[in-house]
Amino acid sequence: MASITLFITTRLKLKVNAAKSAVATGRERTFLGFSFTHGQRPKRRLADKTLVRFRARVRTLTCRVRGVSLRQMVQELGAYLRGWRAYFGFCQPPTILGRLDKWIRRRLRAVVWKQWARPGTRFRQLRKRGVNAKDAILTARSNRGPWRATLTAAVCWALPGAYFDSLGLPYLAGE
């Protein structure tokens, strides 16, 4: 580290930030939001801090009490996701992107469920979207919170991924 720092400062006439510089293996350090796996063929993966920041930003954009329409929320979220995917979309393995897609769509289902605030509204909306009467009444009258309600078959049937696709929400993992 000392010899490299000396070379960079004297020969190349550059400053070295000691707080950001270190000599370590690829899996111990992050670089521009990526880290690397260990093994014979190291792979580029998303750094832990990158995922934490991503989830925090998506939580801010999909806050259930934000007071904006779903269409506007999806439009703002879509702009963020397209930019994020352009930079981080080439991570390995890409399965993390599929899990993030599912998590985002579940958050949006919770937003819609919260907007259908009353059991009667929930029942009517579920029926309008093709859920049978028995499942619609059981789901609408459930005392589960919005996050747990999104796991029910009725809500997943009523608000499939294609619904959010029609609003213009892009996929992180590709189409």
N, C-alpha and C positions, 0 to 999 in steps of 0.2 A: 504494500500500500504506500509506504513512504517513497519508494523509488518511482512509482507511477505518478504520485503527486508531485514530486520534484520535477519529473519530465514535463508534465502538463503545465506547471507554473513557470518553469524557466524556458523551456524550449518552445512551447506553443503559446506562451504568454496568456494563459487562461486562468480564471479563478476556479478553485475547487471548493465546493461546499462540503465541509467536513461532516455536517449533520446528515447529508443525504448520501454520502459516499461510504462504501464499505467493501470489504473483500469477503464474499460469502458464496455459497452454492446457489444455483438458480432457484431452488425451491424455497430458500430462506429469504429471498429478496423479491420485491415487486418492481416492475418497470412499466410506467405509463398505464397502470391499471391492470396489468397482467402479471401472473407469476407462472412458474414452470413446474411440471411434475418431475419426479426423479425416475430413473430407470435407464434402460438401454437407449430408448428413443424418447427424449423429453418432449412433452407436449405443452403448448401454450394454453393456459387456463385463466379464468377470471380471478383476480385477487379478491380476498375476503372483503376488504374495504370497498371495493368496487360494487360488490353485491349489496353491502349494507347501505351505501349511498343510493344505489338504484332503488332498492325497496323503500327507503325513506322518501324519495322523490315521488314514486308511484303512490305511496300512501297519502302524500300531500295532494296530489292531483285527483285522487279518487276518494277524498274524504266524504263520508256519507252525509255530513251536515254542512256541506260547502255552499249550497244554495244556488247551484247552476244546473241547467238542464243536462240530461244524459248526453245529448248530441254534442253540446259544447264541451262537456267533460271528455268525451271520446276524441273530439277534434284536438284538444290541447294535449291529451295523453298520446294521441297518434303522432303528433309532431315530435314529442320527446322520444318516443319509441323508435321512430325512423332515424333520428340522429344518433341515438344510442346504438342501434343495430348497425349503422354504417361504420361505427368505430369498433365496437366490441363483438360484432356478429361472427367473427372468424375464430372463435375460441374452440378449443378441443377438450373434451368431447362436447358436441353441441346439445347433449341431452339437457344440460342446465337451462338452455334457452327454452326448451319445451316445457320444463317445469315452471319457468317464469311466466310463460304464456298462460298456462292453466291457472296460476295464482292470480294473474291480472284479470282474467275473465271471471274468476270467482269473486274478486273484489267488486267488479262491476255488477255482478248478479246481486251482491249484498246491497249495493247502492240502489238498484231498482227495487229490491224487496223493501228497503227502508222508505222509498218514495211511495210505495203502495202501503201506506201506513196502517190502514184499518183492515180488519179481517174481511169485511164485505168487498172492499176494493181488491184485495188479494184474490179472493174467490173469483170475482168477475174477470180479472185479468188472466188468471190461470185457465179458466174455462174458455175465454176468448182465444187463447193460444193452444187449445186442443187437449188440455188435461182433462181426464174423466172426472165426473162430479165427486165421486168418493175420495179420490186422491186430492182433489182441489180443496174440499172442505176440511180434510184432515190437516193438510199443509197450511191452509189459511188460518185455521184456529190454533195452530201449534204455538206453544209459548217459547219456542226456541228463538234465540236472537238471530239477527240477519246473517251473521257469519255461519252459524250452524245450519240455518235454513237453506243455505245455498247447496248443501250436500244432498238434499232430498231429490228424488227422481222427478217430482213434479216441477220443481223450479228449474232443474237442468233441462227438462223437456220444453218448458215454456220459454226459456231464455238460452237457446243453444249458441254455440260459437258462431254459427252462421248469422245470427241476429246482430252480433257485434261486428261481424265482417261487413254487413250491410250498412252499418253506421260509419264504416271507414277505419276500423281499428286494424292496424297491421300486425302481423305475426313476427315475433323475434326469430323463431326457428325456421322461417320460410313458409311457404304456403303449402 
